[in-house]
Amino acid sequence: MRVTIASVRLICFALLLLFGLAIAFTLRISAGRTWYSQPFGAATKLYWMRMAAWILGLRLQKFGVLPEKGAIWVANHISWLDAVALSTLSPVSFIAKSDVRKWPIVGQLAALSGTLFIDRSARRAVSISITEAREVLNTGISVAFFPEATTTDGHRLHPFKPALFATANADTRVQAITLRYQPSHDGSENAPFIGNDTFIAHLWRVLRTPRGIRLELIFCPAIVSADRKLLAQQTQKQIREVLEVHTQWSIEQKTAMIAAHAASEFGQ
C-alpha cells in the first residue's frame, strides 16, 4: 500500500514539475526575466510551492514572528526540502550551489523562477551573487541562503560562512530561521539529504514516509547590521541556541515518559 501511495504522489509531483516549468517559461517570455517579483508572478510561484509541499507530505509547524518581505533569510541546512518549506512562507529567491542547476527539471525550474546560482570554483562568484541578490532585494522579494554551505543530519551545526552576509546593507533585516525535522511515526529520519544521496532516490524515500514529514520552523528575532562577520556569528548563535533548547526539551520529555511508564508498571 505504501508503495502504491508513493507512486501516485510521485506521478503528481512529476506533473506539477512539468506544469511549473511550462508556467515559468511562459511567464519568463511574457513578463520578463524577473516575472517572479511581480504581483501575479509572485502569487503564482507561492501557490505552486505550497502545492509541492502538500504533495511531498511536508507538515509545517511555525513558531515566532514570520519574516518580513524584502529581508535576508538564513537557516540551518538539512535537505533540499528546506527550500520548499521556506518558499511556502512568502516570495523568496534562493542562492544555491551551481550543482542544483544540473538536476533534471528541478534545476531548470529553479533557474527560471529566480534562484541565484553560485559557482564556488569561480573567483568572482561571491561578488556576483551579492550583486544579484541586492537587485532582488530592491524588488521587495526576500533572499535566502544556507550559511553552512552544506547539509547536515539536523543534529549539529557547521560554522556559518560570512561571505554572502555582505549582501546586507545597514538597513537590511537579516532573519535567522531554525529548521527541525521530526522523526516519522516509524522512527525513521528521511529528511536529511546527505552523503551520497541522489535527488531521485531521496525523493522516493520522502514520498514513502508514512504520514509525511513534520518540520518545525522557529523564527528568531531579526538583526540589522552591515557587518558580515557579526551577522554570521549572531545568526549562528541564535540557531544553535534554539537547537540546544529544543534538543534538551525532547530529552526531558522522553525521560518523563519513560519514568511515567515505569511508575505505572511499578504501581501494578
KAUR-V68504 format. One record per residue. PHI is phi in whole degrees, -180 to 180 (none if undefined). NEAR is the number of other ideal C-beta (glycine too) atoms within 10 Angstrom. D_FIRST is the distance of its C-alpha to the first C-alpha in whole Angstrom. Layout:
phi: [PHI;PHI]
near: [NEAR;NEAR]
d_first: [D_FIRST;D_FIRST]
This chain:
phi: [none;-62;-66;-63;-63;-63;-66;-64;-65;-64;-63;-62;-67;-63;-64;-64;-62;-65;-65;-63;-63;-65;-65;-63;-66;-64;-69;-62;-74;-82;-113;100;-61;-101;-57;-71;-92;-87;-50;-66;-64;-63;-66;-64;-64;-63;-64;-63;-65;-69;-66;-62;-62;-66;-65;-73;84;-76;-114;-99;-122;-112;-131;98;-87;-61;-62;-79;-72;74;-111;-99;-107;-132;-149;-69;-116;-124;-161;-66;-64;-55;-66;-63;-63;-66;-72;-85;-79;-167;-56;-152;-114;-100;-99;-126;-63;-63;-61;-62;-63;-86;-66;-62;63;-58;-64;-66;-65;-62;-63;-76;-105;103;-69;-101;-96;-115;-98;-69;-80;-90;-65;-98;-60;-65;-64;-65;-63;-64;-62;-64;-66;-64;-64;-66;-59;-67;-87;94;-91;-73;-122;-126;-153;-112;-65;-71;65;-162;-96;-129;-81;92;-102;-143;-135;-82;-58;-81;-83;-82;-53;-72;-67;-65;-61;-73;-97;-64;-112;-85;-84;-111;-111;-88;-127;-92;-108;-135;-83;-98;-60;-74;-64;-95;87;-79;-119;-98;-74;-57;-113;-136;64;-97;-58;-107;-60;-63;-64;-70;-58;-63;-64;-64;-66;-87;-66;-64;65;80;-114;-92;-135;-96;-116;-110;-93;-86;-59;-70;-120;-121;-167;-108;-91;-62;-69;-64;-62;-62;-67;-70;-69;-64;-63;-59;-69;-62;-64;-65;-62;-67;-64;-70;-66;-64;-62;-65;-65;-65;-64;-65;-63;-64;-66;-65;-64;-65;-65;-64;-65;-68;-65;-66;-64;-75]
near: [6;10;10;8;13;19;13;12;20;17;11;16;17;13;11;17;18;12;12;22;16;11;18;23;13;12;19;17;9;9;14;11;9;15;22;26;20;16;9;11;22;20;12;18;24;17;11;20;21;16;16;20;20;15;20;20;21;20;14;16;11;15;13;14;11;12;24;12;15;17;20;27;24;26;25;26;23;23;24;20;24;24;19;18;25;22;21;20;21;17;23;26;26;22;21;21;14;14;11;18;15;12;15;9;12;17;18;17;20;21;16;19;23;24;19;22;20;22;15;13;7;12;8;9;15;18;12;14;24;21;12;18;24;15;15;22;20;10;15;12;23;22;27;25;24;25;23;20;16;10;20;16;14;21;11;10;17;15;11;25;17;16;20;25;26;18;23;24;12;8;8;20;17;23;23;27;25;23;23;21;21;15;12;18;11;9;6;13;15;21;29;18;22;15;7;5;15;10;15;11;11;18;21;16;15;23;23;18;20;15;10;17;25;18;23;16;21;20;20;23;10;17;19;13;17;13;15;18;13;14;26;20;15;19;26;21;13;20;23;16;12;22;19;11;12;15;12;10;10;12;10;10;10;10;10;10;10;10;10;10;10;10;10;9;8;7;6;5]
d_first: [0;4;5;5;6;9;10;11;12;14;16;17;18;20;21;23;24;26;27;28;30;32;33;34;36;38;39;40;42;43;44;45;43;43;41;39;42;43;41;39;38;37;35;33;32;31;29;27;27;25;23;22;21;19;17;17;16;20;21;25;27;31;34;38;39;37;39;42;42;44;43;42;39;38;35;34;32;28;26;26;24;27;29;26;27;30;30;29;32;35;36;36;37;36;38;36;36;37;35;32;34;33;29;28;28;27;31;33;31;32;36;36;35;38;36;39;39;41;42;43;45;48;51;51;47;47;50;49;45;47;49;46;45;48;48;45;46;49;46;45;42;41;40;38;37;36;40;38;38;35;31;31;28;29;31;35;37;39;42;42;44;47;47;45;46;50;48;49;52;55;53;49;47;44;41;39;36;34;30;28;25;23;21;17;16;16;19;18;20;19;21;24;25;27;29;28;25;24;23;20;19;19;18;15;15;15;12;10;12;11;13;15;18;21;24;28;31;34;37;40;44;45;48;50;52;53;53;50;51;51;48;46;47;47;43;42;44;42;39;39;41;38;35;38;38;34;34;36;35;32;33;36;33;31;34;35;32;33;36;35;33;36;38;36;36;40;41;39]
